[in-house]
Amino acid sequence: MSVRQRLLTALAFLVAVPLTVVFTSASPASAHGWITSPPSRQDMCASRKVTGCGGLEYEPQSVEAPKGSRLCSGGSAWRVLDNESKGWPTTTVSSTVTFQWRLTAAHRTSTWQYYVDGSLFKTFSQNNTQPPSNISHSISGLPSGRHKILAVWNVADTVNAFYNCVDLQVR
């Protein structure tokens, strides 16, 4: 191998290695976060307590859609979450409950909203900061009975939000 060929080979290697590291270590932002406690509908799918969830058992963190929806799916492809006849198990709680989120990609966040049976009940501001990978919110004063809680994580720098529904029996 000539000196020129060795030089070109070394130069190609020096260019290729950093580019390979950049492109192989960057992963697409397709997975983000969900409520694990009390278990959300997608957590019920991920733990296989509910079956026939169309892939949510592998992607409970992926229920993302444009802001403004009041659907469990957010209007995304995960329409199974909107199916009220699916027999979603309820979790029995007191009138104060703490919602624990697991974030796999913590985006800068504007607000977290909690709707009880379709009506806004509580909003928590994140002030456009990045939350920790495990974040929780406590809500007090929930009325007794069976309720569907829609939790919406509003990302600060995109048009999207993440949607979670939690089925509760408040005693």
DSSP file (Angstrom, degrees, kcal/mol; ACC not computed):
  #  RESIDUE AA STRUCTURE BP1 BP2  ACC     N-H-->O    O-->H-N    N-H-->O    O-->H-N    TCO  KAPPA ALPHA  PHI   PSI    X-CA   Y-CA   Z-CA
    1    1 A M              0   0    0      0, 0.0     2,-0.0     0, 0.0     0, 0.0   0.000 360.0 360.0 360.0 131.6    0.0    0.0    0.0
    2    2 A S     >  -     0   0    0      1,-0.1     4,-2.4     4,-0.0     5,-0.2  -0.259 360.0-110.0 -75.1 164.9    1.4    3.4   -1.0
    3    3 A V  H  > S+     0   0    0      1,-0.2     4,-2.5     2,-0.2     5,-0.2   0.889 120.4  53.1 -61.0 -40.4    1.9    6.3    1.4
    4    4 A R  H  > S+     0   0    0      2,-0.2     4,-2.5     1,-0.2    -1,-0.2   0.920 109.2  48.0 -62.8 -44.1   -0.9    8.1   -0.3
    5    5 A Q  H  > S+     0   0    0      2,-0.2     4,-2.5     1,-0.2    -2,-0.2   0.903 111.9  50.1 -63.9 -41.6   -3.3    5.2    0.0
    6    6 A R  H  X S+     0   0    0     -4,-2.4     4,-2.5     2,-0.2    -1,-0.2   0.907 111.0  49.7 -62.3 -41.5   -2.5    4.8    3.7
    7    7 A L  H  X S+     0   0    0     -4,-2.5     4,-2.4     2,-0.2    -2,-0.2   0.919 112.0  46.8 -64.2 -44.4   -3.1    8.5    4.2
    8    8 A L  H  X S+     0   0    0     -4,-2.5     4,-2.5     2,-0.2    -2,-0.2   0.891 112.4  50.6 -65.2 -39.4   -6.4    8.4    2.5
    9    9 A T  H  X S+     0   0    0     -4,-2.5     4,-2.1     2,-0.2    -2,-0.2   0.922 111.9  47.3 -63.8 -44.7   -7.4    5.3    4.4
   10   10 A A  H  X S+     0   0    0     -4,-2.5     4,-2.4     2,-0.2    -2,-0.2   0.902 112.6  49.6 -63.9 -42.0   -6.5    7.0    7.7
   11   11 A L  H  X S+     0   0    0     -4,-2.4     4,-1.7     2,-0.2    -2,-0.2   0.913 110.2  50.0 -64.1 -43.5   -8.4   10.1    6.8
   12   12 A A  H  X S+     0   0    0     -4,-2.5     4,-2.7     1,-0.2    -1,-0.2   0.899 111.4  49.9 -61.3 -40.8  -11.5    8.1    5.8
   13   13 A F  H  X S+     0   0    0     -4,-2.1     4,-2.4     1,-0.2    -2,-0.2   0.919 108.3  52.3 -63.2 -44.9  -11.3    6.3    9.2
   14   14 A L  H  < S+     0   0    0     -4,-2.4    -1,-0.2     1,-0.2    -2,-0.2   0.822 115.9  40.7 -63.7 -31.4  -11.0    9.6   11.1
   15   15 A V  H  X S+     0   0    0     -4,-1.7     4,-1.3    -5,-0.2    -2,-0.2   0.875 115.5  50.1 -81.1 -41.2  -14.1   11.0    9.4
   16   16 A A  H  X S+     0   0    0     -4,-2.7     4,-2.7    -5,-0.2     5,-0.2   0.878 102.4  59.0 -69.7 -39.7  -16.1    7.8    9.5
   17   17 A V  H  X S+     0   0    0     -4,-2.4     4,-2.3     1,-0.2     5,-0.2   0.948 107.8  43.0 -61.6 -52.6  -15.7    7.0   13.2
   18   18 A P  H  > S+     0   0    0      0, 0.0     4,-2.3     0, 0.0    -1,-0.2   0.906 115.7  49.9 -61.2 -38.8  -17.2   10.2   14.6
   19   19 A L  H  X S+     0   0    0     -4,-1.3     4,-2.6     1,-0.2     5,-0.2   0.906 109.8  50.8 -65.1 -40.0  -20.0   10.1   12.1
   20   20 A T  H  X S+     0   0    0     -4,-2.7     4,-2.3     2,-0.2     5,-0.3   0.918 110.3  49.6 -62.4 -43.7  -20.8    6.5   13.0
   21   21 A V  H  X S+     0   0    0     -4,-2.3     4,-1.7    -5,-0.2     5,-0.2   0.926 112.6  47.5 -61.6 -45.5  -20.9    7.3   16.7
   22   22 A V  H  X S+     0   0    0     -4,-2.3     4,-1.2     1,-0.2    -2,-0.2   0.939 116.6  41.6 -61.7 -48.7  -23.2   10.2   16.2
   23   23 A F  H  < S+     0   0    0     -4,-2.6    -1,-0.2     1,-0.2    -2,-0.2   0.806 117.8  44.7 -75.6 -29.2  -25.6    8.4   13.9
   24   24 A T  H  < S+     0   0    0     -4,-2.3    -1,-0.2    -5,-0.2    -2,-0.2   0.737 113.9  48.6 -87.1 -21.7  -25.7    5.1   15.8
   25   25 A S  H  < S+     0   0    0     -4,-1.7     2,-0.5    -5,-0.3    -2,-0.2   0.702  92.2  87.8 -89.7 -19.2  -26.1    6.6   19.3
   26   26 A A     <  -     0   0    0     -4,-1.2    -4,-0.0    -5,-0.2     0, 0.0  -0.683  63.2-166.7 -81.3 123.9  -28.9    9.0   18.4
   27   27 A S        -     0   0    0     -2,-0.5    -2,-0.0     1,-0.0    -3,-0.0  -0.839  27.2-101.3-109.6 150.1  -32.2    7.3   18.8
   28   28 A P        -     0   0    0      0, 0.0     2,-1.9     0, 0.0     3,-0.3  -0.357  31.1-118.7 -66.7 148.3  -35.5    8.6   17.5
   29   29 A A  S    S+     0   0    0      1,-0.2     3,-0.1    -2,-0.0    76,-0.1  -0.517  72.2 124.5 -87.0  71.0  -37.7   10.4   20.0
   30   30 A S        +     0   0    0     -2,-1.9     2,-0.4     1,-0.1    -1,-0.2   0.435  59.7  58.8-109.7  -0.9  -40.6    7.9   19.7
   31   31 A A        +     0   0    0     -3,-0.3    31,-0.2     1,-0.1    -1,-0.1  -0.994  53.7 146.5-132.9 134.6  -41.0    6.9   23.3
   32   32 A H        -     0   0    0     29,-1.3    72,-3.6    -2,-0.4    73,-1.6   0.706  46.1 -45.1-138.5 -58.1  -41.7    9.3   26.1
   33   33 A G  E     -A  103   0A   0     28,-1.7    30,-0.3    70,-0.3     2,-0.3  -0.948  32.4-175.8 178.3 158.7  -43.8    8.5   29.2
   34   34 A W  E     -A  102   0A   0     68,-1.8    68,-2.8    -2,-0.3     2,-0.4  -0.978  38.8 -90.8-158.0 164.4  -46.8    7.1   31.0
   35   35 A I  E   > +A  101   0A   0     -2,-0.3     5,-1.4    66,-0.2     8,-0.3  -0.702  33.4 176.3 -84.7 128.5  -48.4    6.8   34.4
   36   36 A T  E   5 +     0   0A   0     64,-2.8    65,-0.2    -2,-0.4    -1,-0.1   0.664  56.0  73.1-104.0 -22.7  -47.4    3.6   36.3
   37   37 A S  E   5S+A  100   0A   0     63,-1.3    63,-3.5     1,-0.4    -1,-0.3  -0.969 105.8  18.9-149.4 129.7  -49.2    4.2   39.6
   38   38 A P  T   5S-     0   0    0      0, 0.0    -1,-0.4     0, 0.0    62,-0.1   0.733 120.1-103.8 -56.9 152.9  -52.1    3.9   39.9
   39   39 A P  T   5 -     0   0    0      0, 0.0   128,-0.5     0, 0.0    -3,-0.2  -0.225  33.5-143.7 -61.3 129.4  -51.8    1.9   36.7
   40   40 A S     >< -     0   0    0     -5,-1.4     4,-2.3   126,-0.2   126,-0.2  -0.269  32.6 -97.7 -76.7 172.1  -52.9    3.7   33.6
   41   41 A R  H  > S+     0   0    0    124,-2.8     4,-1.7     1,-0.2     5,-0.1   0.910 127.3  49.0 -60.1 -41.9  -54.7    1.9   30.7
   42   42 A Q  H  > S+     0   0    0    123,-0.2     4,-2.5     1,-0.2    -1,-0.2   0.838 109.0  52.8 -70.1 -28.7  -51.4    1.6   28.8
   43   43 A D  H  > S+     0   0    0     -8,-0.3     4,-2.3     2,-0.2     6,-0.2   0.875 105.9  54.3 -68.9 -35.8  -49.7    0.3   31.9
   44   44 A M  H  <>S+     0   0    0     -4,-2.3     5,-2.0     2,-0.2     6,-1.6   0.880 111.2  46.0 -61.5 -37.4  -52.5   -2.3   32.2
   45   45 A C  H ><5S+     0   0    0     -4,-1.7     3,-1.0     3,-0.2    -2,-0.2   0.919 111.4  51.0 -69.7 -43.7  -51.6   -3.3   28.6
   46   46 A A  H 3<5S+     0   0    0     -4,-2.5    -2,-0.2     1,-0.3    -1,-0.2   0.853 113.3  44.5 -64.0 -34.9  -47.9   -3.3   29.3
   47   47 A S  T 3<5S-     0   0    0     -4,-2.3    -1,-0.3    -5,-0.1    -2,-0.2   0.460 112.4-123.0 -87.6  -0.9  -48.3   -5.6   32.3
   48   48 A R  T < 5S+     0   0    0     -3,-1.0    -3,-0.2     2,-0.3    -4,-0.1   0.717  75.4 128.5  65.2  24.7  -50.7   -7.7   30.3
   49   49 A K  S   <S+     0   0    0     -5,-2.0     2,-0.4    -6,-0.2    -4,-0.2   0.732  82.3  35.1 -74.5 -22.8  -53.6   -7.3   32.9
   50   50 A V  S    S-     0   0    0     -6,-1.6    -2,-0.3    -9,-0.1    -1,-0.2  -0.997  85.1-159.8-127.3 135.2  -55.5   -6.3   29.8
   51   51 A T        +     0   0    0     -2,-0.4    -5,-0.1     1,-0.2    -6,-0.0  -0.601  62.2  51.8-110.7 172.3  -54.9   -8.0   26.4
   52   52 A G        +     0   0    0     -2,-0.2    -1,-0.2    -7,-0.1    -7,-0.0   0.884  61.5 143.3  71.8  39.8  -55.6   -7.1   22.8
   53   53 A C    >   -     0   0    0     -3,-0.2     3,-1.0    -8,-0.1    27,-0.1   0.318  62.3-119.8 -97.4   7.7  -54.0   -3.7   23.1
   54   54 A G  T 3  S-     0   0    0      1,-0.2    26,-0.1     2,-0.1    -3,-0.0   0.859  78.8 -36.1  62.6  38.8  -52.4   -3.6   19.6
   55   55 A G  T >> S+     0   0    0    -10,-0.1     3,-2.0    23,-0.0     4,-1.0   0.305 103.2 118.1  99.9  -9.5  -48.8   -3.3   20.6
   56   56 A L  T <4  +     0   0    0     -3,-1.0   -10,-0.2     1,-0.3     6,-0.1   0.749  64.6  73.5 -63.3 -20.7  -49.1   -1.1   23.7
   57   57 A E  T 34 S+     0   0    0      1,-0.2    -1,-0.3     2,-0.2    -3,-0.0   0.770 108.1  34.4 -62.4 -21.4  -47.7   -3.9   25.8
   58   58 A Y  T <4 S+     0   0    0     -3,-2.0    -1,-0.2     1,-0.1    -2,-0.2   0.610 128.8  34.6-102.9 -17.8  -44.4   -2.9   24.1
   59   59 A E    ><  +     0   0    0     -4,-1.0     3,-1.8     1,-0.1    -2,-0.2  -0.333  58.2 146.0-135.9  54.0  -44.9    0.9   23.9
   60   60 A P  T 3  S+     0   0    0      0, 0.0     3,-0.5     0, 0.0   -25,-0.1   0.753  77.3  58.5 -64.3 -20.0  -46.9    2.2   26.8
   61   61 A Q  T 3  S+     0   0    0      1,-0.2   -28,-1.7    -3,-0.1   -29,-1.3   0.427  88.0  78.9 -85.2  -0.3  -44.9    5.5   26.7
   62   62 A S    <   +     0   0    0     -3,-1.8     2,-1.7   -31,-0.2    -1,-0.2   0.155  47.8 120.5-102.9  19.1  -45.9    6.3   23.1
   63   63 A V        +     0   0    0     -3,-0.5   100,-2.2   -30,-0.3     2,-0.4  -0.614  41.1 147.7 -87.5  85.5  -49.4    7.7   23.4
   64   64 A E  E     +C  162   0B   0     -2,-1.7    98,-0.2    98,-0.2    -2,-0.0  -0.945  10.0 144.9-124.9 138.1  -48.7   11.1   21.9
   65   65 A A  E     -C  161   0B   0     96,-2.2    96,-2.9    -2,-0.4    10,-0.1  -0.958  54.6 -58.3-160.1 169.9  -50.9   13.3   19.8
   66   66 A P  E >   -C  160   0B   0      0, 0.0     3,-0.8     0, 0.0    94,-0.3  -0.228  66.1 -95.9 -56.7 146.6  -51.6   17.0   19.2
   67   67 A K  T 3  S+     0   0    0     92,-2.9    93,-0.0     1,-0.2    87,-0.0  -0.219 100.0  51.5 -60.3 150.7  -52.6   19.0   22.3
   68   68 A G  T 3  S+     0   0    0      1,-0.3    -1,-0.2    -3,-0.1     2,-0.1   0.288  70.8 129.8 107.9  -8.8  -56.2   19.6   23.0
   69   69 A S    <   -     0   0    0     -3,-0.8    -1,-0.3     5,-0.1     6,-0.1  -0.394  41.2-163.4 -76.0 155.5  -57.7   16.1   22.9
   70   70 A R        +     0   0    0     -2,-0.1     2,-0.3    93,-0.0    -1,-0.1   0.027  59.0 107.3-121.4  22.5  -59.9   14.7   25.6
   71   71 A L  S >  S-     0   0    0      1,-0.1     3,-0.9    94,-0.0    11,-0.1  -0.748  76.8-126.2 -99.9 149.1  -59.5   11.1   24.5
   72   72 A C  T 3  S+     0   0    0     -2,-0.3    -1,-0.1     1,-0.3    93,-0.1   0.844 116.8  45.6 -59.0 -34.0  -57.5    8.5   26.3
   73   73 A S  T >  S-     0   0    0      6,-0.1     3,-1.6     3,-0.1     5,-0.3   0.566 106.0-130.1 -83.1 -10.5  -55.6    7.9   23.0
   74   74 A G  T <   -     0   0    0     -3,-0.9    -5,-0.1     1,-0.3    -2,-0.1   0.520  66.6 -66.4  69.9   3.8  -55.3   11.6   22.4
   75   75 A G  T 3  S+     0   0    0      1,-0.2    -1,-0.3   -10,-0.1     4,-0.1   0.557 106.4 131.6  89.4  10.0  -56.7   10.8   18.9
   76   76 A S  S <  S-     0   0    0     -3,-1.6    -1,-0.2     2,-0.1     3,-0.1  -0.053  80.1 -83.2 -81.8-171.1  -53.6    8.8   18.0
   77   77 A A  S    S+     0   0    0      1,-0.2     2,-1.3     2,-0.1     3,-0.3   0.601 111.7  87.5 -70.7 -11.4  -53.4    5.3   16.5
   78   78 A W    >   +     0   0    0     -5,-0.3     3,-1.9     1,-0.2    -1,-0.2  -0.258  47.1 148.1 -85.9  49.8  -53.9    3.8   20.0
   79   79 A R  G >   +     0   0    0     -2,-1.3     3,-1.9     1,-0.3     4,-0.4   0.673  54.1  80.5 -60.3 -20.4  -57.7    3.9   19.8
   80   80 A V  G >  S+     0   0    0     -3,-0.3     3,-1.2     1,-0.3    -1,-0.3   0.814  83.1  65.0 -57.5 -28.1  -58.1    0.8   21.9
   81   81 A L  G <  S+     0   0    0     -3,-1.9    -1,-0.3     1,-0.3    -2,-0.2   0.728  97.5  54.5 -67.0 -21.4  -57.5    3.1   24.9
   82   82 A D  G <  S+     0   0    0     -3,-1.9     2,-1.0    -4,-0.2    -1,-0.3   0.536  79.8 109.1 -86.8  -8.2  -60.8    4.9   24.1
   83   83 A N    X   -     0   0    0     -3,-1.2     3,-1.3    -4,-0.4     5,-0.2  -0.581  45.2-175.9 -78.3 101.2  -62.8    1.6   24.2
   84   84 A E  G >  S+     0   0    0     -2,-1.0     3,-0.7     1,-0.3     4,-0.3   0.689  79.9  63.2 -71.2 -18.7  -64.9    1.8   27.3
   85   85 A S  G 3  S+     0   0    0      1,-0.2    -1,-0.3     2,-0.1    -2,-0.1   0.404  75.8  93.8 -86.0   4.3  -66.3   -1.8   26.7
   86   86 A K  G <  S-     0   0    0     -3,-1.3    -1,-0.2    -6,-0.1    -2,-0.1   0.636  97.1-119.4 -71.5 -14.4  -62.7   -3.2   27.1
   87   87 A G    <   -     0   0    0     -3,-0.7    -2,-0.1     1,-0.2    -3,-0.1   0.920  33.8-162.0  76.8  44.4  -63.3   -3.9   30.8
   88   88 A W        -     0   0    0     -4,-0.3    -1,-0.2    -5,-0.2   -47,-0.1  -0.420  19.8-120.6 -62.3 125.3  -60.5   -1.7   32.2
   89   89 A P        -     0   0    0      0, 0.0    78,-0.4     0, 0.0     2,-0.3  -0.362  24.5-135.6 -65.8 146.6  -59.7   -2.7   35.8
   90   90 A T        -     0   0    0     76,-0.1     2,-0.5    78,-0.1    78,-0.3  -0.711   3.9-139.7 -99.8 155.6  -60.2    0.0   38.4
   91   91 A T  E     -d  168   0B   0     76,-1.8    78,-2.4    -2,-0.3     2,-0.4  -0.968  20.0-130.2-111.8 129.7  -57.8    0.8   41.2
   92   92 A T  E     +d  169   0B   0     -2,-0.5     2,-0.3    76,-0.2    78,-0.2  -0.682  40.2 160.0 -83.6 128.0  -59.4    1.6   44.6
   93   93 A V  E     -d  170   0B   0     76,-2.3    78,-2.6    -2,-0.4     4,-0.1  -0.855  38.2-108.2-137.9 169.6  -58.0    4.8   46.2
   94   94 A S        -     0   0    0      2,-0.6    -1,-0.1    -2,-0.3    48,-0.1  -0.239  53.5 -84.6 -86.3-173.5  -58.9    7.4   48.8
   95   95 A S  S    S+     0   0    0     75,-0.1    47,-2.5    -2,-0.1     2,-0.5   0.591 120.0  62.5 -73.8  -8.1  -60.0   10.9   47.8
   96   96 A T        +     0   0    0     44,-0.2    -2,-0.6    45,-0.2     2,-0.4  -0.980  70.0 172.2-115.4 127.2  -56.3   11.8   47.7
   97   97 A V  E     - B   0 139A   0     42,-2.5    42,-2.9    -2,-0.5     2,-0.5  -0.990  25.1-143.1-137.5 143.9  -54.2   10.0   45.1
   98   98 A T  E     - B   0 138A   0     -2,-0.4     2,-0.6    40,-0.2    40,-0.3  -0.932  13.4-150.8-108.2 125.4  -50.7   10.3   43.8
   99   99 A F  E     - B   0 137A   0     38,-3.0    38,-1.8    -2,-0.5     2,-0.6  -0.855  10.3-156.6 -97.1 120.3  -50.0    9.7   40.1
  100  100 A Q  E     -AB  37 136A   0    -63,-3.5   -64,-2.8    -2,-0.6   -63,-1.3  -0.876   7.2-161.8-102.7 122.2  -46.5    8.4   39.4
  101  101 A W  E     -AB  35 135A   0     34,-3.2    34,-1.1    -2,-0.6     2,-0.5  -0.781   9.3-155.2-100.8 144.7  -45.1    9.0   35.9
  102  102 A R  E     -AB  34 134A   0    -68,-2.8   -68,-1.8    -2,-0.3     2,-0.5  -0.982  15.4-162.6-116.4 116.5  -42.2    7.2   34.3
  103  103 A L  E     -A   33   0A   0     30,-3.5   -70,-0.3    -2,-0.5     3,-0.2  -0.873  19.7-179.7-105.1 126.0  -40.6    9.3   31.6
  104  104 A T  S    S+     0   0    0    -72,-3.6     2,-0.3    -2,-0.5   -71,-0.2   0.595  89.2  22.5 -96.4 -14.9  -38.3    7.7   29.0
  105  105 A A  S    S-     0   0    0    -73,-1.6     2,-1.1    28,-0.1    -1,-0.3  -0.781  81.2-151.1-149.0 102.2  -37.6   11.0   27.3
  106  106 A A        -     0   0    0     -2,-0.3     2,-0.2    -3,-0.2    27,-0.1  -0.630  18.2-168.3 -84.6  99.3  -38.2   14.0   29.6
  107  107 A H        -     0   0    0     -2,-1.1    22,-0.1     1,-0.1    -2,-0.0  -0.483  37.2 -87.2 -82.2 153.2  -39.2   16.9   27.4
  108  108 A R        -     0   0    0     22,-0.2    48,-3.0    -2,-0.2    49,-0.5  -0.405  57.1-149.5 -55.3 138.2  -39.4   20.5   28.5
  109  109 A T  E     -FE 129 155B   0     20,-2.5    19,-1.4    46,-0.3    20,-0.8  -0.926  31.1-173.3-126.1 137.5  -42.9   20.7   29.9
  110  110 A S  E    S-     0   0B   0     44,-2.5    16,-2.8    -2,-0.4    17,-0.9   0.910  71.8 -16.8 -87.3 -60.4  -45.5   23.5   30.2
  111  111 A T  E     -FE 125 154B   0     43,-0.8    43,-2.7    14,-0.2     2,-0.4  -0.943  43.7-140.2-144.4 163.7  -48.2   21.8   32.2
  112  112 A W  E     -FE 124 153B   0     12,-2.4    12,-2.8    -2,-0.3     2,-0.4  -1.000  28.9-165.0-120.2 125.1  -49.7   18.6   33.5
  113  113 A Q  E     -FE 123 152B   0     39,-2.8    39,-3.1    -2,-0.4     2,-0.5  -0.919   9.3-161.7-118.9 141.0  -53.5   18.5   33.5
  114  114 A Y  E     -FE 122 151B   0      8,-2.7     7,-3.1    -2,-0.4     8,-1.7  -0.979   6.8-168.3-124.4 120.9  -55.8   16.1   35.2
  115  115 A Y  E     -FE 120 150B   0     35,-3.0    35,-2.3    -2,-0.5     2,-0.6  -0.893   9.4-152.9-107.9 134.8  -59.4   15.7   34.1
  116  116 A V  E >  S-FE 119 149B   0      3,-2.8     3,-1.9    -2,-0.4    33,-0.2  -0.943  81.0 -23.9-108.2 115.5  -62.0   13.8   36.2
  117  117 A D  T 3  S-     0   0    0     31,-2.6    -1,-0.2    -2,-0.6    32,-0.1   0.853 131.1 -45.5  50.2  40.0  -64.8   12.4   34.0
  118  118 A G  T 3  S+     0   0    0     30,-0.4     2,-0.4     1,-0.2    -1,-0.3   0.293 117.0 106.4  93.8  -9.8  -64.1   15.0   31.3
  119  119 A S  E <  S-F  116   0B   0     -3,-1.9    -3,-2.8     1,-0.0    -1,-0.2  -0.888  77.5-110.0-108.3 133.5  -63.8   18.1   33.5
  120  120 A L  E     +F  115   0B   0     -2,-0.4    -5,-0.3    -5,-0.3     3,-0.1  -0.388  42.2 168.6 -59.4 126.5  -60.5   19.8   34.3
  121  121 A F  E     +     0   0B   0     -7,-3.1     2,-0.3     1,-0.4    -6,-0.2   0.757  58.4   1.7-110.5 -40.4  -59.8   19.1   38.0
  122  122 A K  E     -F  114   0B   0     -8,-1.7    -8,-2.7    17,-0.0     2,-0.4  -0.988  52.3-161.9-156.2 141.5  -56.1   20.2   38.6
  123  123 A T  E     -F  113   0B   0     -2,-0.3     2,-0.5   -10,-0.2   -10,-0.2  -0.988   5.3-163.6-124.8 136.1  -53.2   21.7   36.6
  124  124 A F  E     -F  112   0B   0    -12,-2.8   -12,-2.4    -2,-0.4     2,-0.4  -0.980  15.9-140.0-116.7 129.9  -49.6   21.6   37.6
  125  125 A S  E     -F  111   0B   0     -2,-0.5   -14,-0.2   -14,-0.2   -15,-0.1  -0.714  18.7-176.4 -90.9 139.4  -47.1   24.0   36.0
  126  126 A Q  E >   -     0   0B   0    -16,-2.8     3,-1.4    -2,-0.4   -17,-0.2   0.372  37.1-133.1-108.6  -2.1  -43.7   22.8   35.0
  127  127 A N  E 3   -     0   0B   0    -17,-0.9   -17,-0.2     1,-0.3     3,-0.1   0.836  61.8 -63.5  54.0  40.0  -42.7   26.3   33.8
  128  128 A N  E 3  S+     0   0B   0    -19,-1.4    -1,-0.3     1,-0.2     2,-0.2   0.783 104.3 131.2  57.8  30.1  -41.1   25.0   30.5
  129  129 A T  E <   -F  109   0B   0     -3,-1.4   -20,-2.5   -20,-0.8    -1,-0.2  -0.691  66.1-100.1-107.3 165.2  -38.5   23.1   32.4
  130  130 A Q        -     0   0    0    -22,-0.3   -22,-0.2    -2,-0.2   -23,-0.1  -0.737  38.6-140.7 -85.4 124.2  -37.4   19.5   32.0
  131  131 A P        -     0   0    0      0, 0.0     4,-0.1     0, 0.0   -25,-0.1  -0.349  24.9 -96.0 -77.9 163.7  -39.0   17.2   34.6
  132  132 A P        -     0   0    0      0, 0.0     3,-0.1     0, 0.0   -29,-0.1  -0.284  38.9-104.3 -69.9 167.4  -37.1   14.3   36.2
  133  133 A S  S    S+     0   0    0      1,-0.2   -30,-3.5   -31,-0.1     2,-0.5   0.733 114.6  42.5 -69.6 -21.5  -37.6   10.8   34.8
  134  134 A N  E    S+B  102   0A   0    -32,-0.2     2,-0.4     2,-0.0    -1,-0.2  -0.970  76.5 162.0-124.8 115.3  -39.8    9.9   37.7
  135  135 A I  E     -B  101   0A   0    -34,-1.1   -34,-3.2    -2,-0.5     2,-0.3  -0.974  15.0-166.6-133.5 146.0  -42.3   12.6   38.6
  136  136 A S  E     -B  100   0A   0     -2,-0.4     2,-0.4   -36,-0.2   -36,-0.2  -0.948   7.4-161.2-134.1 155.7  -45.5   12.5   40.7
  137  137 A H  E     -B   99   0A   0    -38,-1.8   -38,-3.0    -2,-0.3     2,-0.4  -1.000  11.9-147.7-133.8 132.9  -48.5   14.7   41.3
  138  138 A S  E     -B   98   0A   0     -2,-0.4     2,-0.4   -40,-0.3   -40,-0.2  -0.868  11.3-167.2-104.3 135.8  -50.9   14.4   44.2
  139  139 A I  E     -B   97   0A   0    -42,-2.9   -42,-2.5    -2,-0.4     2,-0.3  -0.977   4.4-166.7-123.0 132.4  -54.5   15.3   43.8
  140  140 A S        +     0   0    0     -2,-0.4   -44,-0.2   -44,-0.2   -45,-0.0  -0.805  59.9  40.4-115.7 157.7  -56.9   15.8   46.8
  141  141 A G        +     0   0    0     -2,-0.3   -45,-0.2     1,-0.2    -1,-0.2   0.706  63.9 167.3  83.8  21.5  -60.7   16.0   47.0
  142  142 A L        -     0   0    0    -47,-2.5    -1,-0.2    -3,-0.2     2,-0.1  -0.480  39.0-115.1 -66.7 137.4  -61.7   13.4   44.4
  143  143 A P        -     0   0    0      0, 0.0    27,-0.2     0, 0.0    -1,-0.1  -0.379  34.5-100.3 -70.9 152.2  -65.4   12.6   44.6
  144  144 A S  S    S+     0   0    0     27,-0.1    27,-0.2    25,-0.1     2,-0.2  -0.313  80.8  51.9 -70.4 158.0  -66.3    9.1   45.7
  145  145 A G  E    S- G   0 170B   0     25,-2.8    25,-3.2     2,-0.1     2,-0.4  -0.598  97.6 -35.1 112.5-174.1  -67.4    6.6   43.0
  146  146 A R  E     + G   0 169B   0     23,-0.2     2,-0.3    -2,-0.2    23,-0.2  -0.711  64.3 173.1 -88.3 132.8  -66.0    5.3   39.8
  147  147 A H  E     - G   0 168B   0     21,-2.8    21,-3.0    -2,-0.4     2,-0.6  -0.988  32.0-139.3-142.1 148.4  -64.0    7.8   37.7
  148  148 A K  E     - G   0 167B   0     -2,-0.3   -31,-2.6    19,-0.2     2,-0.6  -0.948  22.9-158.4-104.0 120.7  -61.9    8.0   34.6
  149  149 A I  E     -EG 116 166B   0     17,-3.1    17,-2.5    -2,-0.6     2,-0.6  -0.884   1.5-159.2-100.5 124.0  -59.0   10.3   35.1
  150  150 A L  E     -EG 115 165B   0    -35,-2.3   -35,-3.0    -2,-0.6     2,-0.5  -0.923   8.9-166.0-101.1 118.6  -57.4   11.7   31.9
  151  151 A A  E     -EG 114 164B   0     13,-3.4    13,-2.0    -2,-0.6     2,-0.5  -0.916   2.4-166.4-106.9 129.5  -53.9   12.9   32.6
  152  152 A V  E     -EG 113 163B   0    -39,-3.1   -39,-2.8    -2,-0.5     2,-0.8  -0.968  10.7-159.7-122.5 123.5  -52.3   15.1   29.9
  153  153 A W  E     -EG 112 162B   0      9,-2.6     9,-2.1    -2,-0.5     2,-0.7  -0.896  15.8-154.6-100.7 106.3  -48.6   15.9   29.8
  154  154 A N  E     -EG 111 161B   0    -43,-2.7   -44,-2.5    -2,-0.8   -43,-0.8  -0.749   7.9-142.5 -90.0 111.2  -48.2   19.1   27.7
  155  155 A V  E     -E  109   0B   0      5,-1.3     3,-0.4    -2,-0.7   -46,-0.3  -0.492   6.5-142.7 -72.3 139.8  -44.8   19.3   26.1
  156  156 A A  S    S+     0   0    0    -48,-3.0   -47,-0.2     1,-0.2    -1,-0.1   0.844  90.2  38.5 -76.1 -35.3  -43.5   22.9   26.0
  157  157 A D  S    S+     0   0    0    -49,-0.5     2,-0.3     3,-0.0    -1,-0.2   0.176 111.0  51.6-112.0  19.0  -41.7   23.0   22.6
  158  158 A T  S    S-     0   0    0     -3,-0.4     0, 0.0     2,-0.3     0, 0.0  -0.890  81.8-113.7-138.8 174.1  -43.9   20.9   20.4
  159  159 A V  S    S+     0   0    0     -2,-0.3   -92,-2.9   -93,-0.0     2,-0.2   0.438  87.8  94.5 -84.4  -0.1  -47.6   20.9   19.4
  160  160 A N  E     -C   66   0B   0    -94,-0.3    -5,-1.3   -92,-0.0     2,-0.3  -0.495  49.5-173.3-100.0 162.4  -47.9   17.5   21.1
  161  161 A A  E     -CG  65 154B   0    -96,-2.9   -96,-2.2    -7,-0.2     2,-0.4  -0.901  25.3-119.0-138.2 166.2  -49.0   16.1   24.4
  162  162 A F  E     -CG  64 153B   0     -9,-2.1    -9,-2.6    -2,-0.3     2,-0.4  -0.928  27.8-150.6-112.0 139.2  -49.0   12.7   26.0
  163  163 A Y  E     + G   0 152B   0   -100,-2.2     2,-0.3    -2,-0.4   -11,-0.2  -0.898  18.2 170.9-119.0 137.0  -52.2   11.1   27.1
  164  164 A N  E     - G   0 151B   0    -13,-2.0   -13,-3.4    -2,-0.4     2,-0.4  -0.996  14.4-158.6-141.4 135.9  -53.0    8.6   29.9
  165  165 A C  E     - G   0 150B   0     -2,-0.3  -124,-2.8   -15,-0.2     2,-0.4  -0.960   7.3-169.1-114.4 138.2  -56.3    7.4   31.3
  166  166 A V  E     - G   0 149B   0    -17,-2.5   -17,-3.1    -2,-0.4     2,-0.6  -0.993  13.3-145.4-125.2 127.7  -56.5    5.9   34.8
  167  167 A D  E     - G   0 148B   0   -128,-0.5   -76,-1.8    -2,-0.4     2,-0.3  -0.848  27.3-178.9 -97.6 119.7  -59.7    4.1   36.0
  168  168 A L  E     -dG  91 147B   0    -21,-3.0   -21,-2.8    -2,-0.6     2,-0.5  -0.869  30.8-154.3-122.8 150.0  -60.3    4.7   39.7
  169  169 A Q  E     -dG  92 146B   0    -78,-2.4   -76,-2.3    -2,-0.3     2,-0.5  -0.966  24.9-157.9-115.8 107.9  -62.8    3.6   42.3
  170  170 A V  E      dG  93 145B   0    -25,-3.2   -25,-2.8    -2,-0.5   -76,-0.2  -0.768 360.0 360.0 -92.3 125.4  -62.7    6.4   45.0
  171  171 A R              0   0    0    -78,-2.6   -77,-0.2    -2,-0.5   -27,-0.1   0.440 360.0 360.0 -94.4 360.0  -63.9    5.3   48.4
